[in-house]
Amino acid sequence: MLSIIVPVFNEEESLKKLHKEICQSCDRTEPAISFEVIFVDDGSTDTSWKVIDELAQDDHRVSGIRFRRNFGKAAALTAGMQAAEGDVMMMMDADLQDDPAEIPKFLAKLDEDEWDVVNGWKQKRLDPWHKVYPSKVFNGLAGLLSGLKLHDHNCGLKMFRCDVAREIRIYGELHRFIPILAHAKGFRVTELAVNHRERQFGYSKYGIRRFLRGFLDLLTVKFLTSFGQRPQHALGTIGLVFFGLGLLGLGYLMCLWFAVNLFGIAMMFGKVIGPIGNRPLLGYSIASLLLGAQGIAAGLLAELMVSFMGRKTDNYSIRAKTHLRNSEEEPAENHS
């Protein structure tokens, strides 16, 4: 079964139409696609939850989760993935820019060569230029740092097997890096060109700050995928470099001190050797030595945290739920 997870934030106008399009896409496929839709209301201030509740009452394939406040898209997706019971999961935005008609194509692509993750690619984007070109730069950096070259890491349409959801943890804004996190685990990742539609309702909730945060998140993902289980290799290496530079500087100054105080050498390379206490190199060397020691110590502390405190916690609070498909049902009466 396919579990479609839809994060919702003030999308009251689009939810019923999105639900209708999902049903049409799945029911008209031969054979029909067995599916569930999990709407996760991420602290909406409009009537989105009322619409979700109505859809859940009218269609047993629909369920809803409501957060007490806005916790972010990653938290909404995590809650949806934990509630899903499908063998395959799909992320989809609620603003109708993602086309539900792509669902059969994603399923076919997933089974085509036994892929684990299929990432959408908005080949023809209908966004303004100030969103398109920074996105291209971001996708290039993501491919360069991660080794996974995709055209559109941030596409809202992503399909993956339930094994992927069980083995990766997303928080903050790392939902856009699900393919990279899965790739780092050894899952097979591919992409599929999708239809991108113009926004019909609402407004974009992202601005230029999104790209700045995205770059910082990309560095976080690079660190997690490369050094998440061995942080000392990163922090310790940086610490050793600064520690080594500090030792070299202090070693050079020590040689000058011996030359003046033990051997009476007053000049070197045509210049008078002055007191080492007046040299800026002394301050730089001590600072580099201390910074290097702190880097090594931070690496050791990070190793201890990874070893003893690697516990997963949920960073959201659920306010209400409709009926969930994986909830326990009352046992049927025995009429024999």
C-alpha positions as CSV (number, residue, x, y, z in Angstrom):
1,M,0.0,0.0,0.0
2,L,1.0,3.6,-0.7
3,S,1.1,6.1,2.2
4,I,0.9,9.7,0.9
5,I,2.0,12.2,3.6
6,V,0.9,15.8,3.1
7,P,2.2,18.5,5.5
8,V,-0.4,21.3,5.8
9,F,0.0,24.9,6.9
10,N,-2.9,27.2,6.2
11,E,-4.0,25.3,3.0
12,E,-7.8,25.3,3.6
13,E,-8.6,26.2,0.0
14,S,-6.6,23.4,-1.7
15,L,-7.2,20.4,0.5
16,K,-10.4,19.1,-1.0
17,K,-9.2,19.5,-4.5
18,L,-5.9,17.8,-3.7
19,H,-7.8,14.9,-2.1
20,K,-10.0,14.6,-5.2
21,E,-7.0,14.6,-7.6
22,I,-5.2,11.9,-5.5
23,C,-8.3,9.7,-5.5
24,Q,-8.7,10.1,-9.3
25,S,-5.0,9.3,-9.9
26,C,-5.0,6.2,-7.8
27,D,-8.5,4.8,-8.5
28,R,-8.3,5.1,-12.3
29,T,-5.0,3.3,-12.6
30,E,-5.1,-0.3,-13.7
31,P,-4.9,-2.0,-11.4
32,A,-6.1,0.6,-8.8
33,I,-3.5,1.8,-6.3
34,S,-4.3,0.9,-2.7
35,F,-3.4,4.1,-0.7
36,E,-3.9,6.2,2.4
37,V,-3.5,9.9,2.8
38,I,-2.2,11.3,6.0
39,F,-2.7,15.1,6.4
40,V,-0.5,16.6,9.1
41,D,-1.7,20.0,10.2
42,D,1.4,21.9,11.2
43,G,-0.2,24.5,13.4
44,S,-2.5,26.1,10.8
45,T,-4.4,29.2,11.9
46,D,-7.2,28.9,9.3
47,T,-9.8,26.1,9.0
48,S,-7.4,23.5,7.5
49,W,-8.0,21.1,10.4
50,K,-11.8,21.4,10.0
51,V,-11.4,20.4,6.3
52,I,-9.1,17.5,7.2
53,D,-11.5,16.2,9.8
54,E,-14.4,16.4,7.2
55,L,-12.3,14.5,4.6
56,A,-11.4,11.8,7.2
57,Q,-15.1,11.3,8.1
58,D,-16.1,11.0,4.4
59,D,-13.2,8.8,3.3
60,H,-11.8,6.0,5.4
61,R,-8.5,6.3,3.5
62,V,-7.9,9.7,4.9
63,S,-6.4,10.4,8.4
64,G,-5.2,13.5,10.0
65,I,-2.7,14.6,12.7
66,R,-2.8,18.0,14.3
67,F,0.1,19.8,16.0
68,R,-0.4,22.2,18.8
69,R,1.7,24.8,17.0
70,N,3.9,25.1,14.0
71,F,6.9,22.7,14.3
72,G,8.1,22.7,10.7
73,K,7.8,20.5,7.7
74,A,10.4,17.9,8.9
75,A,8.4,17.3,12.1
76,A,5.2,17.0,10.1
77,L,6.8,14.4,7.8
78,T,8.2,12.5,10.7
79,A,4.8,12.3,12.4
80,G,3.3,11.2,9.1
81,M,5.9,8.5,8.5
82,Q,5.4,7.1,12.0
83,A,1.7,6.9,11.5
84,A,1.9,5.4,8.0
85,E,1.4,1.7,7.4
86,G,2.2,1.6,3.7
87,D,5.1,-0.3,2.2
88,V,5.9,2.8,0.1
89,M,5.7,6.4,1.2
90,M,5.3,9.6,-0.8
91,M,5.8,13.2,0.2
92,M,3.5,15.8,-1.4
93,D,3.0,19.5,-0.7
94,A,-0.6,20.7,-0.2
95,D,-0.4,23.8,-2.4
96,L,-1.4,21.9,-5.6
97,Q,1.9,22.7,-7.3
98,D,2.7,19.0,-7.0
99,D,0.6,17.0,-9.5
100,P,-1.0,13.8,-8.1
101,A,-1.2,12.5,-11.6
102,E,2.5,11.7,-11.2
103,I,1.8,9.0,-8.6
104,P,1.6,6.0,-11.0
105,K,4.8,7.2,-12.7
106,F,6.7,7.3,-9.4
107,L,5.5,3.7,-8.5
108,A,6.6,2.5,-11.9
109,K,10.0,4.1,-11.6
110,L,10.4,2.7,-8.1
111,D,9.9,-0.8,-9.3
112,E,11.7,-0.3,-12.6
113,D,15.1,-1.2,-11.3
114,E,14.3,-1.8,-7.6
115,W,15.1,1.8,-6.6
116,D,14.7,2.8,-2.9
117,V,14.1,6.5,-3.4
118,V,12.7,8.4,-6.4
119,N,13.2,12.2,-6.2
120,G,11.1,14.5,-8.3
121,W,12.7,16.9,-10.8
122,K,10.8,20.0,-11.7
123,Q,12.3,20.1,-15.2
124,K,10.2,23.1,-16.2
125,R,9.8,25.3,-13.2
126,L,7.0,27.9,-13.0
127,D,8.7,29.8,-10.2
128,P,10.1,33.4,-10.6
129,W,13.8,33.7,-11.6
130,H,14.9,34.7,-8.1
131,K,13.9,31.3,-6.9
132,V,15.1,29.3,-9.9
133,Y,18.7,30.4,-10.2
134,P,19.6,30.2,-6.5
135,S,18.1,26.8,-6.5
136,K,20.4,25.7,-9.3
137,V,23.4,26.9,-7.4
138,F,22.2,25.1,-4.3
139,N,21.6,21.8,-6.2
140,G,25.1,22.0,-7.7
141,L,26.6,22.5,-4.2
142,A,24.5,19.7,-2.8
143,G,25.7,17.3,-5.5
144,L,29.3,18.4,-5.1
145,L,29.4,17.9,-1.3
146,S,27.3,14.8,-1.1
147,G,28.4,12.9,-4.2
148,L,24.7,12.5,-5.2
149,K,24.0,14.5,-8.3
150,L,20.3,15.4,-8.6
151,H,18.7,18.2,-10.5
152,D,16.2,19.2,-7.8
153,H,17.0,18.1,-4.2
154,N,14.3,20.3,-2.8
155,C,11.4,19.0,-5.0
156,G,8.3,18.4,-2.7
157,L,7.5,15.1,-4.5
158,K,9.6,12.2,-3.1
159,M,8.7,8.5,-3.0
160,F,10.6,6.0,-0.9
161,R,10.3,2.6,0.6
162,C,9.4,2.2,4.3
163,D,12.9,0.9,5.0
164,V,14.2,4.3,4.2
165,A,11.8,6.0,6.6
166,R,12.9,3.6,9.4
167,E,16.6,4.2,9.0
168,I,16.9,8.0,8.5
169,R,16.1,10.8,10.9
170,I,15.0,14.2,9.7
171,Y,14.7,17.3,11.9
172,G,15.0,21.0,11.5
173,E,14.8,21.5,7.7
174,L,16.6,18.3,6.7
175,H,13.5,16.9,4.9
176,R,14.9,18.3,1.6
177,F,18.0,16.1,2.0
178,I,16.1,12.8,2.3
179,P,17.8,11.5,-0.9
180,I,21.3,12.4,0.4
181,L,20.7,10.8,3.8
182,A,19.3,7.7,2.2
183,H,22.2,7.6,-0.3
184,A,24.7,7.8,2.6
185,K,23.0,4.7,4.1
186,G,23.5,2.8,0.9
187,F,20.0,3.1,-0.5
188,R,19.6,3.4,-4.3
189,V,18.4,6.9,-5.4
190,T,17.2,8.1,-8.7
191,E,15.1,11.0,-10.0
192,L,12.0,11.5,-12.3
193,A,11.0,14.5,-14.2
194,V,7.6,15.8,-13.0
195,N,5.0,18.3,-14.0
196,H,5.2,21.5,-12.0
197,R,2.0,23.6,-11.8
198,E,1.4,27.2,-11.0
199,R,0.3,28.1,-7.5
200,Q,-3.4,28.3,-7.3
201,F,-4.0,29.3,-3.7
202,G,-2.1,31.1,-1.0
203,Y,1.5,32.3,-1.2
204,S,5.0,31.0,-1.0
205,K,6.1,30.5,2.6
206,Y,9.8,30.7,1.7
207,G,12.0,33.7,1.1
208,I,15.7,34.4,0.5
209,R,16.4,33.2,4.1
210,R,15.5,29.7,2.9
211,F,18.6,29.5,0.7
212,L,20.9,30.8,3.5
213,R,19.4,28.2,5.9
214,G,19.6,25.6,3.2
215,F,23.3,26.1,2.8
216,L,23.9,25.8,6.5
217,D,21.7,22.6,6.5
218,L,23.8,21.3,3.6
219,L,26.9,21.7,5.7
220,T,25.1,19.9,8.6
221,V,24.2,17.0,6.3
222,K,27.7,16.8,4.9
223,F,29.0,16.5,8.5
224,L,26.3,14.0,9.5
225,T,26.8,11.7,6.5
226,S,30.6,11.9,6.6
227,F,31.5,12.2,10.3
228,G,28.2,11.6,12.1
229,Q,29.6,8.4,13.7
230,R,33.2,9.6,13.9
231,P,33.1,13.4,14.8
232,Q,36.7,13.3,16.1
233,H,37.9,12.7,12.5
234,A,36.6,16.1,11.6
235,L,37.0,18.2,14.7
236,G,40.2,16.4,15.7
237,T,41.8,17.0,12.3
238,I,41.0,20.7,12.5
239,G,42.3,20.8,16.0
240,L,45.6,19.0,15.1
241,V,46.2,21.5,12.2
242,F,45.9,24.5,14.6
243,F,47.8,22.7,17.3
244,G,50.6,21.9,14.9
245,L,50.8,25.5,13.7
246,G,51.0,26.7,17.3
247,L,53.8,24.3,18.0
248,L,55.7,25.4,15.0
249,G,55.4,29.1,15.9
250,L,56.4,28.5,19.5
251,G,59.3,26.3,18.3
252,Y,60.6,29.0,16.1
253,L,60.4,31.6,18.9
254,M,62.2,29.1,21.2
255,C,65.0,28.8,18.7
256,L,65.4,32.6,18.6
257,W,65.5,32.7,22.4
258,F,68.2,30.1,22.6
259,A,70.2,31.9,19.9
260,V,70.1,35.2,21.8
261,N,70.4,34.0,25.4
262,L,72.7,30.9,25.1
263,F,74.8,31.6,22.0
264,G,74.8,35.4,22.1
265,I,73.7,35.7,18.5
266,A,72.3,39.3,18.2
267,M,71.5,39.3,14.4
268,M,70.0,36.8,12.0
269,F,69.4,37.4,8.3
270,G,70.7,40.9,8.6
271,K,68.1,41.8,11.3
272,V,68.5,42.4,15.0
273,I,66.8,39.7,17.1
274,G,64.6,41.5,19.5
275,P,62.8,40.1,22.6
276,I,60.4,37.4,21.6
277,G,57.8,38.8,24.0
278,N,57.2,41.7,21.7
279,R,56.5,39.6,18.6
280,P,52.9,39.2,17.4
281,L,53.9,35.6,16.5
282,L,53.9,34.7,20.2
283,G,50.3,35.7,20.6
284,Y,49.2,34.0,17.4
285,S,51.0,30.8,18.3
286,I,49.5,30.6,21.8
287,A,46.0,31.2,20.4
288,S,46.5,28.6,17.7
289,L,47.7,26.1,20.3
290,L,44.7,26.7,22.5
291,L,42.3,26.5,19.6
292,G,43.8,23.3,18.5
293,A,43.5,21.8,22.0
294,Q,39.9,22.9,22.1
295,G,39.2,21.3,18.7
296,I,40.6,18.0,19.9
297,A,38.7,18.2,23.2
298,A,35.5,19.0,21.3
299,G,36.0,16.0,19.1
300,L,36.5,13.7,22.2
301,L,33.3,15.1,23.8
302,A,31.4,14.6,20.5
303,E,32.6,11.0,20.4
304,L,31.3,10.5,24.0
305,M,27.9,11.9,23.0
306,V,27.7,9.7,20.0
307,S,28.6,6.7,22.0
308,F,26.4,7.2,25.1
309,M,23.7,9.6,24.1
310,G,22.6,8.5,20.7
311,R,18.9,8.4,21.6
312,K,16.2,9.5,19.2
313,T,13.5,11.9,20.5
314,D,10.5,13.4,18.8
315,N,10.6,17.2,18.6
316,Y,6.9,17.8,18.3
317,S,3.7,17.6,20.3
318,I,0.4,16.3,18.8
319,R,-2.8,18.1,19.7
320,A,-5.3,15.8,18.1
321,K,-5.8,12.9,15.8
322,T,-8.5,11.5,13.5
323,H,-8.8,7.7,13.2
324,L,-5.5,6.3,12.0
325,R,-5.4,3.2,9.8
326,N,-2.8,1.5,11.9
327,S,-4.7,1.9,15.2
328,E,-5.8,-1.2,17.0
329,E,-9.2,-2.4,16.0
330,E,-11.7,-4.0,18.4
331,P,-11.7,-7.8,18.0
332,A,-14.7,-9.2,16.2
333,E,-17.2,-11.2,18.2
334,N,-17.1,-15.0,18.0
335,H,-20.5,-16.1,16.8
336,S,-19.7,-19.8,16.7
